[in-house]
Amino acid sequence: MNVAYITHPDCLLHSNGLVGGMRHPENARRLTQIQDYLIAQGIEPWLTHLMAPKATRAQLCLAHSPEFVDEIFQSIPAQGGVQFDADVVLMAHTLPAALRAAGSGIAAVDWVLGATARRAFCAIRPPGHHAGRHKAAGFCLFNNAAIAARYALTQSGVNRVAIVDFDVHHGDGTEDIVAGDERILFCSSFQHPFYPHSGLPASAKNCLPVALPQGTRGATWRAACEQAWFSRLAEFAPDLIVISAGFDGHLLDDMGGWGLVEADYAWLTQALVQLANATAKGRIVSLLEGGYDPQALARSVAAHLTALQE
């Protein structure tokens, strides 16, 4: 069992409240649907199950300013909810969930570096890739992927990390944190123009955007990612690959306007496994970002995990 599945019950307790009288799309059902589907499909038994620890303040500050981290800690209400950002709600359970989400990436790095050909998937919420060095945004509080990448770079034998973000929304927070850091290659595919209306032009040479319009289907997306990323990734030769795994580009997900399906996510995952086998001793850390149609999300995660296991 070379794939770890890292999560924590605290991640279920954070709530973004209601939107127009209906449950917010970023809700706990995202994780429970994944878990139920993995059990139903017989995938759950061959995963190594780990509980996410809480990230420490020092670990959060690998990607965020101390002032921002302090502001989050000081803004958590004892009860009820507060609107911290246009798309970020803080409530009593938010901080434990966010610390577990960030801590999952730390645990994943430690686990995959413990042996060759290990991969890990973090089933977490809140997501992270819109959180920048000084800000929370887009349902995201702390940047889980950037924290994991920066933490990995403090470990022996890790000198280069690739972050691959295939969420339908640009990982603007990740780019804000890692742009110009030559130890990190940031590959990001996203719908454009679309929220958060960023990504072009790339802010630094270590950022490789794949910006595609509404209506993009799998064949176009695959060709664009292969052309923009694969040779650069091979040349970069990362010691670890970190994936921001956002599945909201799925055909059935109305939070985006693409038409990707499970086979597309499996294709890219398989390509990244091959690259990791060639340069990174097979080591990959994947963290859940978007994906808001619970059934499509669960099927996509299952395809992703199956490809990671190969």
Stockholm file with secondary structure:
# STOCKHOLM 1.0

chainA/1-310         MNVAYITHPDCLLHSNGLVGGMRHPENARRLTQIQDYLIAQGIEPWLTHLMAPKATRAQLCLAHSPEFVDEIFQSIPAQGGVQFDADVVLMAHTLPAALRAAGSGIAAVDWVLGATARRAFCAIRPPGHHAGRHKAAGFCLFNNAAIAARYALTQSGVNRVAIVDFDVHHGDGTEDIVAGDERILFCSSFQHPFYPHSGLPASAKNCLPVALPQGTRGATWRAACEQAWFSRLAEFAPDLIVISAGFDGHLLDDMGGWGLVEADYAWLTQALVQLANATAKGRIVSLLEGGYDPQALARSVAAHLTALQE
#=GR chainA/1-310 SS CCEEEEECTHHHHCCCCEETTEECSSSTHHHHHHHHHHHHTTCGGGSEEEECCCCCHHHHTTTSCHHHHHHHHHHCCSSSEEEEETTEEEETTHHHHHHHHHHHHHHHHHHHTTSTTCEEEECCSSCCTTCCSSCCBTTBSSCHHHHHHHHHTTSTTCCCEEEEECCSSCCHHHHHHHTTCTTEEEEEEEESSCTTCCCSSCSSTTEEEEEECTTCBHHHHHHHHIIIIIHHHHHHCCSEEEEEECCTTBTTCTTSCCBBCHHHHHHHHHHHHHHHHHHSTTCEEEEECCCCSHHHHHHHHHHHHHHHHC
#=GC SS_cons         CCEEEEECTHHHHCCCCEETTEECSSSTHHHHHHHHHHHHTTCGGGSEEEECCCCCHHHHTTTSCHHHHHHHHHHCCSSSEEEEETTEEEETTHHHHHHHHHHHHHHHHHHHTTSTTCEEEECCSSCCTTCCSSCCBTTBSSCHHHHHHHHHTTSTTCCCEEEEECCSSCCHHHHHHHTTCTTEEEEEEEESSCTTCCCSSCSSTTEEEEEECTTCBHHHHHHHHIIIIIHHHHHHCCSEEEEEECCTTBTTCTTSCCBBCHHHHHHHHHHHHHHHHHHSTTCEEEEECCCCSHHHHHHHHHHHHHHHHC
//
